[in-house]
Each structure stands twice: as C-alpha cells, then as structure tokens.
Amino acid sequence: MLRQWYERLTVVPLFIEPGSPWENEYAESFNGKLLDELLNGELFYTLHEAEVIVEGWRQRYNRHRPHSALGYRPPAPETRTFAPISLSA
C-alpha cells in the first residue's frame, strides 16, 4: 500500500543504512558515546537502577561535559537566578 502511494507520487523513500555515520553522524556519535561511556561499563540489575544511572549520565552529557566545538565549554550549562537586591534602606 505504501509503495503504491510512493509510486503515484513518483517519489522514493530514503533509508539510512545501520552503522553509516556519514549518513547520520549525530545519532551515530551519540550512540557511540552512550555505549563507550555508559553501557559497556555498567550492569543493571533492575529497571529502576538503569533509570537512575542513565539519567545521571544524561545530565552529565548534556550539562557538564566539555565540547570541543564550543571551546571546551559544556553544551547547556546550568544557570542560576538570584533574588533582586533591594537598594532602598
């Protein structure tokens, strides 16, 4: 059914071959880091344990790790807000 619809529209679907980093370099890079930095070094005994450990890694990956393209700054540093200072006395 889907192939017939494609033929009527005279289009062809595009596929990304598994393991082709030149076709989807961002996902492949992330998957490699996830495997190297987390999954290859952990053994999860419960789903809850996996959720906690993966969330900690995700926070470090997104907020704390230095990124070469950003001048070795973290991708999304945490921000802090402060209460305004009252200048009236």
C-alpha positions in Angstrom: 0.0 0.0 0.0 2.7 2.5 1.0 4.8 1.5 -2.1 1.8 2.2 -4.3 1.4 5.6 -2.8 5.1 6.4 -3.4 4.7 5.3 -7.0 1.7 7.5 -7.5 3.7 10.5 -6.1 6.8 9.5 -8.1 9.0 9.6 -5.0 11.3 7.1 -3.4 11.9 6.7 0.3 15.4 7.4 1.7 17.0 4.9 4.0 19.9 5.3 6.4 22.0 2.2 6.5 22.7 0.9 10.0 26.2 1.8 11.1 26.6 4.5 8.5 28.0 7.5 10.4 28.4 9.6 7.3 24.6 9.4 6.7 23.6 10.3 10.3 26.7 11.4 12.1 24.9 12.9 15.1 23.0 9.8 16.1 26.0 7.6 15.4 28.2 9.8 17.5 25.8 9.8 20.4 25.2 6.1 20.2 29.0 5.5 20.3 29.4 7.8 23.4 26.5 6.1 25.1 28.0 2.7 24.6 31.6 3.6 25.4 30.9 5.8 28.4 27.9 4.0 30.0 26.5 0.8 28.6 29.8 -1.1 28.2 30.8 -0.4 31.8 27.5 -1.0 33.7 25.5 -4.0 34.6 21.9 -3.1 35.5 20.0 -5.4 37.9 16.7 -3.6 38.0 14.8 -1.2 35.7 14.9 1.5 38.4 18.7 1.2 38.8 19.1 1.6 35.0 16.8 4.7 35.0 18.8 6.3 37.8 22.2 5.6 36.3 21.2 6.6 32.7 19.6 9.8 34.0 22.8 10.7 35.8 24.8 10.1 32.7 22.3 12.1 30.6 22.7 15.1 32.9 26.5 14.9 32.7 26.4 14.5 29.0 24.0 17.5 28.4 25.2 19.9 31.1 28.7 19.2 32.3 30.9 17.5 29.7 33.2 19.9 27.7 32.5 20.0 24.0 35.3 20.7 21.5 33.1 22.6 19.1 32.1 25.0 21.9 35.7 25.8 23.0 35.6 23.0 25.6 32.6 24.6 27.4 29.6 22.5 28.4 26.7 22.3 25.9 24.0 23.5 28.3 25.5 24.9 31.5 23.1 25.3 34.4 22.1 28.9 35.1 21.3 30.4 38.5 19.0 33.2 39.2 19.3 35.5 42.2 16.8 37.5 44.1 17.0 41.2 43.2 18.9 43.3 45.6 16.9 46.0 47.4 18.8 49.3 47.2 16.4 51.2 49.5 17.3 51.5 53.1 
